[in-house]
Amino acid sequence: MRSLRHNIEGGWYHITTRGLGRQRIFVDSRDREHFIELLEQTVGRYGIILHAYVLMDNHYHILIETPRSNASKAMQWLNLSYSVWYNVRHNRSGALFQARFKSIPIEHEGSWALAASVYLHLNPVRVKALGLSKNDRAAEKTGYYAVVPAATLLKRLDTLRNHRWSSYPVYAGYKSKPEWLTCAVVWRLAGGGGASYRRYLEDYVKQDAKEYFLSRVTAALAIGSTAFIEGLRKRLPENAGEQSNLRQWRRLLPFDVIKKAVSAVKGEEWDAFVNRHGDIGRDLALYYARINGGYTLHELGNFTQCNTFAVSKAVSRIRNRLESDQGLRKTIRKVEAYVKSLPDSDS
């Protein structure tokens, strides 16, 4: 499914690009060196701020900030430039990367950007040989925690410290910082400079820390507070196409917010009218949630203790009335205006 892009001035993004069919995109050190050279050029050419990066065999991760709201253009240039160079060097043709890179907006205040940097830098140790494969992490989520030998923990640390193709050695103070890499913001979030960041991340590894928030970094549409995510949701285009993940974004609008908006427009508490015979309030909320919240009939039924048939009929009643009822159209616009005007703390 095609992910919606958020090109925001000053936005932060965790970006991942994988090889087509999960094939290798880096064969040797020269490949990796050239990609890092292109990263440096991308910073200069597009004015992005590179906060962190890690190169793996068949994919890479970067954490960037876009003062010019041009993440898509920067990524297209980076991936195309590397693909052309790689194909010439390795005497191949055709696409190297999957069609679209994955881009997750990140709230940079609080600990969100720090969490994203930790996820990026831990990628080299999240492998089967070190007891952190996908299956191992899936077992952790079910409550099963294997005792990790001290030798394995030490090997994880050694791998983390010596993975050359990552910004971690710079963050930890093991290497000098190049001009094109920005560390100050994430260092501050970790409590100071390189020593603080090194203690933060290596203590995480030494203590055999589990998934916690890290699994969210790739599973979510965005990483941040409720206020941050609602702010992004309100910026969505009206029509993004059926092949996009627009519905997933719309689902981030809580049904409680819709109930609050309808109650405010009616001037009554939800419980006062939700089961009132002939009252349009509940149907209005169901219609609005179905159209603007992307909820399924089953989900809406659970919210209102109705079966799916009753929800479907309620939505249809409002839809049919809207064709000729100017007053109802005005009420819908009031609900929309109320939802958009809610302060972030209420979203």
SULLINJO-V198294 format. One record per residue. N is the residue number from 1. RES is the residue in one small letter. SS is DSSP state (alpha for helix, beta for strand, coil for the rest). PSI is psi in whole degrees, 0 to 359 (NA if undefined). Layout:
N,RES,SS,PSI
N,RES,SS,PSI
//
This chain:
1,m,coil,137
2,r,beta,125
3,s,coil,140
4,l,coil,142
5,r,coil,140
6,h,coil,98
7,n,coil,94
8,i,coil,134
9,e,coil,121
10,g,coil,8
11,g,beta,152
12,w,beta,142
13,y,beta,138
14,h,beta,115
15,i,beta,135
16,t,beta,135
17,t,beta,132
18,r,beta,156
19,g,beta,148
20,l,alpha,126
21,g,alpha,23
22,r,alpha,25
23,q,coil,162
24,r,coil,141
25,i,coil,349
26,f,coil,116
27,v,coil,323
28,d,coil,183
29,s,alpha,324
30,r,alpha,321
31,d,alpha,313
32,r,alpha,320
33,e,alpha,318
34,h,alpha,322
35,f,alpha,318
36,i,alpha,324
37,e,alpha,319
38,l,alpha,325
39,l,alpha,315
40,e,alpha,317
41,q,alpha,324
42,t,alpha,320
43,v,alpha,313
44,g,alpha,320
45,r,alpha,320
46,y,alpha,358
47,g,coil,19
48,i,beta,160
49,i,beta,118
50,l,beta,117
51,h,beta,331
52,a,beta,156
53,y,beta,158
54,v,beta,135
55,l,beta,128
56,m,coil,182
57,d,coil,316
58,n,coil,12
59,h,beta,171
60,y,beta,160
61,h,beta,141
62,i,beta,152
63,l,beta,113
64,i,beta,163
65,e,beta,142
66,t,beta,87
67,p,coil,334
68,r,coil,11
69,s,coil,50
70,n,coil,39
71,a,alpha,316
72,s,alpha,314
73,k,alpha,319
74,a,alpha,317
75,m,alpha,322
76,q,alpha,317
77,w,alpha,315
78,l,alpha,309
79,n,alpha,320
80,l,alpha,316
81,s,alpha,316
82,y,alpha,320
83,s,alpha,315
84,v,alpha,313
85,w,alpha,315
86,y,alpha,316
87,n,alpha,319
88,v,alpha,315
89,r,alpha,322
90,h,coil,13
91,n,coil,52
92,r,coil,172
93,s,coil,167
94,g,coil,178
95,a,coil,142
96,l,coil,319
97,f,beta,159
98,q,coil,156
99,a,coil,319
100,r,coil,139
101,f,coil,157
102,k,beta,129
103,s,beta,120
104,i,beta,116
105,p,beta,140
106,i,beta,131
107,e,coil,125
108,h,coil,352
109,e,coil,164
110,g,coil,218
111,s,coil,8
112,w,alpha,313
113,a,alpha,325
114,l,alpha,316
115,a,alpha,319
116,a,alpha,319
117,s,alpha,322
118,v,alpha,315
119,y,alpha,314
120,l,alpha,310
121,h,alpha,338
122,l,alpha,354
123,n,alpha,318
124,p,alpha,338
125,v,alpha,354
126,r,coil,63
127,v,coil,163
128,k,alpha,319
129,a,alpha,337
130,l,alpha,16
131,g,coil,22
132,l,coil,39
133,s,coil,175
134,k,alpha,320
135,n,alpha,320
136,d,alpha,317
137,r,alpha,328
138,a,alpha,322
139,a,alpha,323
140,e,alpha,321
141,k,alpha,336
142,t,coil,358
143,g,coil,1
144,y,coil,122
145,y,coil,113
146,a,coil,147
147,v,coil,124
148,v,coil,123
149,p,coil,149
150,a,alpha,324
151,a,alpha,325
152,t,alpha,319
153,l,alpha,320
154,l,alpha,324
155,k,alpha,324
156,r,alpha,315
157,l,alpha,317
158,d,alpha,318
159,t,alpha,316
160,l,alpha,313
161,r,alpha,331
162,n,alpha,8
163,h,coil,106
164,r,coil,334
165,w,coil,53
166,s,beta,156
167,s,coil,357
168,y,alpha,315
169,p,alpha,328
170,v,alpha,312
171,y,alpha,323
172,a,coil,354
173,g,coil,11
174,y,coil,340
175,k,coil,156
176,s,coil,153
177,k,coil,126
178,p,coil,157
179,e,coil,329
180,w,coil,358
181,l,beta,130
182,t,coil,121
183,c,coil,345
184,a,alpha,317
185,v,alpha,311
186,v,alpha,323
187,w,alpha,315
188,r,alpha,319
189,l,alpha,333
190,a,coil,356
191,g,coil,5
192,g,coil,222
193,g,coil,212
194,g,alpha,321
195,a,alpha,319
196,s,alpha,317
197,y,alpha,319
198,r,alpha,314
199,r,alpha,318
200,y,alpha,309
201,l,alpha,321
202,e,alpha,329
203,d,alpha,324
204,y,alpha,316
205,v,alpha,316
206,k,alpha,324
207,q,coil,5
208,d,coil,46
209,a,coil,146
210,k,coil,194
211,e,coil,315
212,y,alpha,233
213,f,alpha,347
214,l,alpha,327
215,s,alpha,336
216,r,alpha,336
217,v,alpha,329
218,t,alpha,345
219,a,alpha,338
220,a,coil,163
221,l,coil,330
222,a,beta,157
223,i,beta,120
224,g,coil,189
225,s,coil,169
226,t,alpha,319
227,a,alpha,319
228,f,alpha,312
229,i,alpha,319
230,e,alpha,325
231,g,alpha,319
232,l,alpha,318
233,r,alpha,324
234,k,coil,345
235,r,coil,2
236,l,coil,146
237,p,coil,153
238,e,coil,320
239,n,coil,108
240,a,coil,2
241,g,coil,149
242,e,coil,337
243,q,coil,3
244,s,beta,175
245,n,coil,33
246,l,alpha,318
247,r,alpha,318
248,q,alpha,320
249,w,alpha,319
250,r,alpha,331
251,r,coil,347
252,l,coil,352
253,l,coil,110
254,p,coil,142
255,f,alpha,330
256,d,alpha,327
257,v,alpha,319
258,i,alpha,317
259,k,alpha,318
260,k,alpha,320
261,a,alpha,314
262,v,alpha,318
263,s,alpha,318
264,a,alpha,318
265,v,alpha,323
266,k,alpha,337
267,g,coil,26
268,e,coil,155
269,e,coil,147
270,w,alpha,312
271,d,alpha,340
272,a,alpha,334
273,f,alpha,350
274,v,coil,325
275,n,coil,14
276,r,coil,127
277,h,coil,129
278,g,coil,356
279,d,coil,139
280,i,coil,352
281,g,alpha,310
282,r,alpha,316
283,d,alpha,321
284,l,alpha,316
285,a,alpha,318
286,l,alpha,318
287,y,alpha,311
288,y,alpha,319
289,a,alpha,324
290,r,alpha,317
291,i,alpha,316
292,n,alpha,345
293,g,coil,349
294,g,coil,18
295,y,coil,151
296,t,coil,163
297,l,alpha,322
298,h,alpha,316
299,e,alpha,316
300,l,alpha,326
301,g,alpha,321
302,n,alpha,324
303,f,alpha,327
304,t,alpha,8
305,q,coil,42
306,c,coil,154
307,n,coil,165
308,t,alpha,329
309,f,alpha,316
310,a,alpha,321
311,v,alpha,315
312,s,alpha,318
313,k,alpha,320
314,a,alpha,316
315,v,alpha,319
316,s,alpha,322
317,r,alpha,315
318,i,alpha,315
319,r,alpha,317
320,n,alpha,321
321,r,alpha,329
322,l,alpha,336
323,e,coil,330
324,s,coil,351
325,d,coil,98
326,q,alpha,324
327,g,alpha,321
328,l,alpha,321
329,r,alpha,322
330,k,alpha,321
331,t,alpha,318
332,i,alpha,318
333,r,alpha,325
334,k,alpha,319
335,v,alpha,314
336,e,alpha,314
337,a,alpha,322
338,y,alpha,316
339,v,alpha,316
340,k,alpha,337
341,s,alpha,352
342,l,coil,134
343,p,coil,153
344,d,alpha,328
345,s,alpha,340
346,d,alpha,353
347,s,coil,NA
//
